[in-house]
Amino acid sequence: MGTWNTLVEGDNLDVLTDLAAREQVFDLVYIDPPYNTGNDFAYSDDIRGGAGASRHQAWVAMMRPRLELARSVMSPRAALFVSIDDHEAAHLRLLLDDVFGETSFVAQVVVNLNPKGRQLGRGFATSHEYLLVYALDPARCALSATSAETVDERDFALLHEESGRRYRELPLRNTNKKFNPVTARTLHFSVWGDPGTGRVSTLPFDGGVEVTPVFGDGRPAVWRWSRPLIEQRADDLVCRVVRGRTGERVDVFQRDWLHPGRRKKLTTIWLAEEVGSTDTAVAELKELVGHVFESPKPTGLLRRILHTMPDDVAVLDFFAGSGTTGHAVALLNEEDGGTRTCLSVNRAEPTRPGSNAAQAGLATVADITRARLRAVAERHGGGLVELAQPPVPPA
């Protein structure tokens, strides 16, 4: 098994340039860039937008070349996740549309990292940030916007007596009124069902009654499955009598089974109780190396992101901060036997004099990342390669 984590200390613009020159590619890029809250940037490029540039223009000028280089090192199946808050969310969305193309946009996820809300300052008590998600190539992207962790077994309340399997019933009728006999004419047809035995067929049979799809108000509807699929999966269907606004009628339902590996589509709101909060993130880091970073991301957030991709992805985080991404990669590999790898990039930006990090002997932010990933390797395995220069891939 290869090394799970690699840390490169250096300016991410230089490291990305070198990675691109070496044609090294990654399947998942996650970054948590500076949020442009009014403080000076640590990344003081010569392309900051000029003396007359606004704070937003300077931030975009700093981010653009890094995102363009990130795009150049992404594999065809790759996805990009960027954490951001309200200060630059709008500008970042436009920038990403420009760099990756509007059709590459996947989602803007609201992440509830501070359930109590920030009580300092004016206005509302902000309790959320965002994740902007893009695919390099939407047709080939390996991202699956689903998770096994969000499946609630209580939703599958019915028991199939013969097999002992649990399931729920979903209408075979398409409940979205955008789909109707006009817009999806091939899905409007009759089937035959016996509400006594539950049997369903596309052909008439003794005891079967003709069933056509209708909405609750009696207007014509369409099925979600085609005729061939109904024939192929007739055992997953059941016919029974239902009571609607127009009285009793016979309808057809799909048995939606609960099974190992079952996944559910993720919503675009991620709650702290699901992915962790800033408080839990601070506690995680404190338990490993001390209270040395003010606003780390929780490993639960990165675990959810990683779960949307295959378990063998090469991950890149070029704003590595406290090292949460590398930590989450090690946790998941240990848990599920995956072969994910993570390249974390951080610069030797000095920690604030008198801060907890400085008092702990961590002179730079890269030292914080290094200390965490060393502790992760010792506790969870997978090793750690530490480099001061961009990595050279094997021949």
Secondary structure, DSSP 8 states (H G I E B T S, - for coil): ---SEEEEES-HHHHHHHHHHTT--EEEEEE-----SSS--S---S-S--TT--HHHHHHHHHHHHHHHHHHTEEEEEEEEEEE-TTTHHHHHHHHHHHH-GGGEEEEEEE---TT---SSSSS----EEEEEEESSTTT-----EESTT--GGG--EE-TTT--EEEEEESB---TTSSTTTSGGG---EEE-TTT--EESS--TT-EEE--B-TTS-B--BSS-HHHHHHTGGGEEEEEEEETTEEEEEEEEEEE--TT--EE--SEE-HHHH--HHHHHHHHHHHH-S--SS---HHHHHHHHHTS-TT-EEEESS-TTTHHHHHHHHHHHHH----EEEEEE---B--TTSHHHHTT--BHHHHHHHHHHHHHHHH-S-EEEESS------
